[in-house]
Amino acid sequence: MTRRSYAPGELSFAGKLIVYFLIFIGLLLFMFPLFWMVTTSLKTQGAVFKIPPQWFPYPIQWDNYLQVFADHPFGKYLWNTVWYTVVSVAATVFTSSLVAFGFARLRARGSMILFAIVLSTMMLPAQVTMIPQYLIFNKLGWVDSYLPLIIPAFGGSAFLIFLLRQFYTGIPRELDDAVKMDGGGYSILYFRIILPLSVPAMATAAIMEFMFRWNDLMGPLIYLNDSVLYPLSLGLANFTASYAQTPWNLLMAGSVIAVLPPLLLFFFAQKYFIQGIVISGGKG
């Protein structure tokens, strides 16, 4: 009986079993908090603290989700989060793409120094600029509005500029020469050549920015005082204010509502996210 020979890097059957077992254990560890959040959201308040713990809710309390909307303006929180996130993501990704295009395709004296300055802003902790920014926006009368959260988005993101710039440098420069030979300028090159080729990278940037904006707590906490303007993150942070004690089942129901859109987005857009990380611009 001949033994099977394995190619370099190929695992044996026993090795694959070990790898799959470790992946399964890791999956359980990562899924357990989500599982506990969902099951807790369907329990009664008393069942949350049962010893031994009740792993599966019985009876299932679907009314918890209705009560969340009845006790709090969760619909308003959700709408505030959606429009704020969509506008901020669109502004940040588009502006970052324009800046990245300039750094990647335009030849200008001192461009690398400017690019280094942009990257250096990523080294600054947010706490360093928090107070100066607040003082500026307070002088402008923008506090207690979404202007301090949305207007800076039109300046782009240093990380997204870096990400998109690296992608654009991989696109062959022969395309630039072809556009120039046809009489086109940089606007034609950007909108008709670069943007269609950079859909995976743009999708990756949009997903990253969406996750940040959707879960952002610090920005709304600093600038928003009126509860009518609260997004989901701030609404959940103030969830227990109207209760004598924390209703963990209702809080978990609200958390499920808050986490569901990013989870669905990543699930359906993961193909573009992975492509944007690993694909080469020259492939287009």
N, C-alpha and C positions, 0 to 999 in steps of 0.2 A: 504494500500500500504506500503510495507516494504522498509525501507531505506537500501541502500547497505552499508555494513561495509567495511572499507578499512584496509588493513594490515598495520602494522607499517612501515612508510617510503613511503607508496604509496600515490600519490597525487590524489585529486579529479579531476573531469573533469574541473572545473573552475581553479583549481591550475595548471593543465597541460596547459590550454590555456594561462595563465599568463606566465608560463615558456617558452612556444613556442614563445610567443610574444616578450619576452625579448631576446631570442636567435636570433630571426629574426632581431630585432633592432641592436643587436651586429654584426650580419652578414653584415647588410647594412653599418655600420660604418667602418668595416674592409675592405669591398669590394669597397667602394666608391673611395679611392685613386687609386686602380687598374683600376676601370671603367674609371675614369677621365684620367688616363695615356693612356689607349688604345684608347679612343675616341679622345683625343688630338693628338695622333700619326696619325690619319686619317683625320685631318683637314688641311685647308690652314693656313698660318701664320696669315692672317688677321682674320680668324674665331676664333682663339684662344682667342682674346681679346674682342669678341663681348659682348655687354651688351644690353639685358639680355643674359646670357651664352647660347651657342648652345649645348644642351645636347647630341644630336646625330649628327655626321658629315654629311653634305650634301653640295656638292657631296663628296663621299668617295675618299680620296686621297691615293690609294694604292702605288702610285709612291714615297711616302715619304720613304718607306722602301728601294726601289731601290736607291733613292738619297743618303741615308745614306751610302750605300756601294760604291756609285760612288764618293762621296766627301771625304770619309775617308777609310783607309784600315781596315774596320770592319771585313772582313774575316780573316785577319792576327791577329787582336785582339782576335777574337773568337778562332782561333787555338791555340794561345799562352795560353789563359785561360784554354782550354780543356786539353792540355797535361800537363801543370803545375799543374792543379788541380788533374788530375788522378794520376800522379806520387807522388805528395805530400800525397794524401789520402791513396794510397796503402802503402807507406812507413810508414806513421804515424800509421795507424791502425794495420799493421802487427807488428811493433816494440812495440807498446803499448800492444798488445796482448801477446807478449813474456814476457815482463816485468811483466804484470799482472799475467800471469801464474806462474812466479817465486815467486811472493809475495803470491799467493793464495795456491800453491800446494807444494812448496819446504820449508822444515824446515831448517832454518839457524839461527845462533845466530846473533842478531842485525837486523833481517829483518824488525821488526816493527819500529825500529828507522830509517832505510833507507826509509821505506814507509812514515813515518811522514815527513822526509826531502823532499821527492817527493811532498807530498801534500802541504808542506809549500811554494813551488815555485808558487803555484796558488795564494798566497797572495801578491806576488810581482807585482806591476803595470808594464805594458810593458814599460812605459817611463823610469823606473829605469835602465833597461838593454839595452835600445835602443842605447845609445851612446857607451857604451863599445863594444857591438856587432858590431856596424858600424866600430869602430876603428880596431877591429880584422879582419873583412872581408876586410877592405881597405888595411891592411898590407899584407893580403894574395893575393891581386889583384883580388878579386872576385866581386868588385863593377861593376855595369853595366852588370851583368849577373844574371842568375837564381840560381846560386850556393848558395848565402846567403839565398834564400827562400826555396830551396829544401833540402840541406844537413842537416839543423837542424831538418827536418821532420823525419830523420832516428833515432833521439833521442827519438821519441815518444811524447806523450802529457800527462801531469800530470792528467788532467781531465779524459781522455780516459783510462788511467791506473787505476784510481780509479773506473770508471764505470765497466770496464771489470773484475777487481779484485773482485768486489762485486758479479758479476755474477758467476765467477768461484768458489767462496767459497760456493755457493749454490749447486754445483754439488757434489753428494755423493762421499765420499772418498773410498767407497767400490770399485768403478771403478779403483782406483789406485792400490788397492790390487789385483784385478783381472788381471790387466795388468802385475803386477810383477810376479804373479803366472804363467802366460803364458810365462815368460821370456822376456817381453818387458821392455824397459827403458822409460825415461821421453820423449824422442822424439816420441816414439810410442803413449804414453799417450796423448801428445799434438796434434799431427797431426791426429790421428785416432779416438780419443775419445773427447777431449776437443773442438777442432775446429768444428767438425760437430754439436756438441750440442750447440755451441755458435753462430750459424748463425744469430739469431735475434739480439743478443747483438752486434755482429760485424757489422751488417747492420745499427744499430742505430749509432754506432760510426762513420761509413763511411758517413752516411748522415750528421751528425753534422760537421764532418771535411770538407765535401764537401761544405756545406753552408759557412763555414768560409773562405776556400780557394777561392771559386768562387767570394765572395764579398770583399776579402781583398784589401784594398786600401793603407794602411799605408806602408806595406812591399814593394810593387812595387814602391811606390812614393819615398821611401828612396834609394833603390838600383838600380833602372832602370832609365837611362838617355836617351838611344836611343829609339826613338819612334817606331822603328821596333819591339822592345821587349815588348811593352805595352800590358797588358791584357785589358779586357773589362772595368774593374773598372777605370783604369788609362786613358784609351781612352775616356771614357765618361766624366771624370773630366776635360780633356783638349779639350772637344768637341767644345767649342765656340771660340777657339783660331783662327780659320780660317774664322770667320764671324765677320762682323761689330757689330752685335747684336745677342743675343741668339735666334736661331730658335727653339722655344719651340716644334713645331710639329715634327721636325727632332730629337730633343733631346729625346722626348718621344718615338719616333719610335726606337731609339737606346736602350732606357731603356727597352722597351718591349722585344727586342731581348736578352738583358742581363738577364732579370728576367725569361724568359720562361724555360730554362733548369732546374734551381732549382725547379721551380713550378711543372714541369712535373715529376721530380724525386720524390719529396715529395708526389705527388698525387698517383703515381704508387707504391711507396715503403712505404706508410704510415702504412700498415699492419705490416711490419717488424719493423718499428720504434716503434709502440705501443707495440708490443710483446717484443721488447728488453728492454722496460722500466718496464713492469709489470710482465713478465714471470719469473717463478722461475727456477733455474738451475736444481732442483730436478725433474722437470717434465720430463726431458729427460731420 
